Amino acid sequence: MTQRATIAGHVTYTPGDGAPLTIPKGPVELEPSKDSTTLSWTADNDAVGSAAIPRDQFNQYVRDGKIRLDKGPGN
């Protein structure tokens, strides 16, 4: 089930074995799975991004207030 959230702090993901990349601040859509959560967003330049981050890292970002889960109807 897709959920909405807002990136409110410094949130990164690591593609493959590369260097960590920053997810831009602003709205994202979340697609949780057993081991990870996939975040999807559209950057200011209309570039679309998507990244899967481990469940533990996602939960830490939420606890730290860097990802704020929307509490709208249906969430």
Buried (B, 14 or more C-beta within 10 A) or exposed (E): EEBBBBBBEEBBBEEEEEEEEEBBBEEBBBBEEEEBBBBBBBEEEEEEBEBBBEBEBBEEBBEEEBBBEBEEEEE
